Amino acid sequence: MTNTQHEENLLVVVAVEEYARRHGMPAHEVLKLFLAFDITNSIRQCYETLHTQDMYECVSFAEDILKRKNV
């Protein structure tokens, strides 16, 4: 695993944990949700931008994806 892949994975973990905290959900359920709607991949694809933002923006990014998919 490259350093960038490691950093992308860390960003996904932090996004899952923060989303879970905000929405009062267990982290494992959020991970299932993120995987089902390909949010983990979307976060990795947008890593270059998202890692420069605060965590609020990363979680908002995930929330926007779910809203567009009517979840």
PAGU-156665 format. One record per residue (C-alpha): residue in one letter; chain; x, y, z. Coordinates in steps of 0.1 Angstrom, whole numbers, plus 2048, in hexadecimal, padded with zeros to 3 digits. Last residue first. Layout:
+--------+--------+------+-------+-----+
! residu ! chaine ! east ! north !  up !
+--------+--------+------+-------+-----+
!      A !      A !    X !     Y !   Z !
...
+--------+--------+------+-------+-----+
end
This chain:
+--------+--------+------+-------+-----+
! residu ! chaine ! east ! north !  up !
+--------+--------+------+-------+-----+
!      V !      A !  6C8 !   84F ! 80B !
!      N !      A !  6BB !   862 ! 7EC !
!      K !      A !  6DA !   85B ! 7D7 !
!      R !      A !  6E0 !   880 ! 7D4 !
!      K !      A !  6DC !   883 ! 7FA !
!      L !      A !  6F5 !   867 ! 800 !
!      I !      A !  70F !   878 ! 7EA !
!      D !      A !  709 !   899 ! 7FC !
!      E !      A !  70D !   888 ! 81E !
!      A !      A !  72F !   87A ! 813 !
!      F !      A !  73B !   89C ! 808 !
!      S !      A !  72E !   8AB ! 828 !
!      V !      A !  743 !   892 ! 83B !
!      C !      A !  762 !   89C ! 828 !
!      E !      A !  75A !   8C1 ! 82C !
!      Y !      A !  755 !   8BF ! 852 !
!      M !      A !  776 !   8AC ! 854 !
!      D !      A !  789 !   8CB ! 84B !
!      Q !      A !  795 !   8D0 ! 828 !
!      T !      A !  7B7 !   8C8 ! 818 !
!      H !      A !  7B2 !   8A3 ! 81A !
!      L !      A !  792 !   8A7 ! 806 !
!      T !      A !  7A2 !   8B6 ! 7E7 !
!      E !      A !  7BD !   89C ! 7E0 !
!      Y !      A !  7A7 !   881 ! 7EF !
!      C !      A !  78B !   885 ! 7D6 !
!      Q !      A !  78F !   862 ! 7C7 !
!      R !      A !  794 !   853 ! 7EA !
!      I !      A !  775 !   864 ! 7F7 !
!      S !      A !  761 !   858 ! 7D9 !
!      N !      A !  76E !   834 ! 7DF !
!      T !      A !  762 !   835 ! 803 !
!      I !      A !  741 !   844 ! 7F7 !
!      D !      A !  73A !   826 ! 7E1 !
!      F !      A !  715 !   826 ! 7EB !
!      A !      A !  715 !   804 ! 7FC !
!      L !      A !  739 !   80A ! 809 !
!      F !      A !  72F !   82A ! 81A !
!      L !      A !  710 !   81A ! 829 !
!      K !      A !  723 !   7FC ! 836 !
!      L !      A !  73E !   813 ! 844 !
!      V !      A !  722 !   827 ! 855 !
!      E !      A !  714 !   808 ! 865 !
!      H !      A !  737 !   7FE ! 872 !
!      A !      A !  73B !   821 ! 880 !
!      P !      A !  71B !   81D ! 896 !
!      M !      A !  703 !   839 ! 88F !
!      G !      A !  6FB !   859 ! 8A1 !
!      H !      A !  6FB !   86E ! 882 !
!      R !      A !  717 !   886 ! 88A !
!      R !      A !  72C !   86C ! 89C !
!      A !      A !  728 !   852 ! 880 !
!      Y !      A !  730 !   86C ! 865 !
!      E !      A !  74F !   875 ! 87A !
!      E !      A !  75B !   851 ! 87D !
!      V !      A !  754 !   849 ! 858 !
!      A !      A !  766 !   869 ! 84D !
!      V !      A !  784 !   861 ! 863 !
!      V !      A !  786 !   83E ! 855 !
!      V !      A !  783 !   84A ! 831 !
!      L !      A !  79F !   864 ! 837 !
!      L !      A !  7B5 !   849 ! 846 !
!      N !      A !  7AF !   833 ! 827 !
!      E !      A !  7BA !   850 ! 810 !
!      E !      A !  7D9 !   855 ! 825 !
!      H !      A !  7E3 !   831 ! 822 !
!      Q !      A !  7DC !   832 ! 7FD !
!      T !      A !  7F3 !   850 ! 7FB !
!      N !      A !  80E !   83F ! 80F !
!      T !      A !  80D !   822 ! 7F7 !
!      M !      A !  800 !   800 ! 800 !
+--------+--------+------+-------+-----+
end
